[in-house]
Amino acid sequence: SAVGRICGESISEPSSTGFPPFFASIMDGYAIRFGSVSKDGILPGVDAGEEHWTHEIMGSVYAGPSPTVPTKDDGKDGSAGGSVSLPTAVYVTTGAVIPSQYDTVVPIEKCLVEKTLTKNRLCIKQRPQRKGEWVRPPGCDVASGTVLVNKGDEIGAVDIGLLIQSGITSVVVRKIPTVGVLSTGNELIDLTNASSGSSPTKQLGQIYDVNRP
């Protein structure tokens, strides 16, 4: 184990993206395109004076390996000329990869879901304030090239966690020094040997050696 050892060389974050290595959801909620949040999709029966929007829910993405999420061009953010009636969204859990077609997460506390026989629709009760809200971009925790442990630092448990997080399994450490104690002097006598009878009995002027192990 490297815990407690002295680091022999500075160690930096090796990946080009840093950590996290992907766009990740900070909350359980629904991933949407920020540009899709408009008043075009107000649900029937909702006061037009309130800021509510609806999206068609395309699927779910959970933390871990991400399945392919069906896509549909909604054309609501000006990026394409789609003609479907509602912009799209996907349910995501905390830590899940954000599919590339989305850029913002709306927490579940700010959403209502309307289920029908053929599809599920999302009603956003509170508009997100900015693009990228509740999304961790790549490298936001540890940027690429960031020094994780400096040369000469004592490696602790937190350092081990950072190294493992970055996929580093081995480190260079300084060799533990070997220390020897050499006692000299005619007045010194080894107590162990004296007690076993293998050394002469202590005489006047002699003392037991208390320095060496």
Secondary structure, 3 states (H helix, E strand, C coil): CCCCCEECCCEECCCCCCECCCCEECCCEEEECHHHCCHHHCCCCCCCCCCCEEEEEEEEECCCCCCCCCCCCCCCCCCCCCCCCCCEEEEECCCCECCCCCCEEEEHHHEEEEECCCCEEEEECCCCCCCCCCEECCCCCECCCCEEECCCCECCHHHHHHHHHCCCCCCCECCCCCCCCCCCCCCEECHHHHHHCCCCCCCCCCEECCCCC
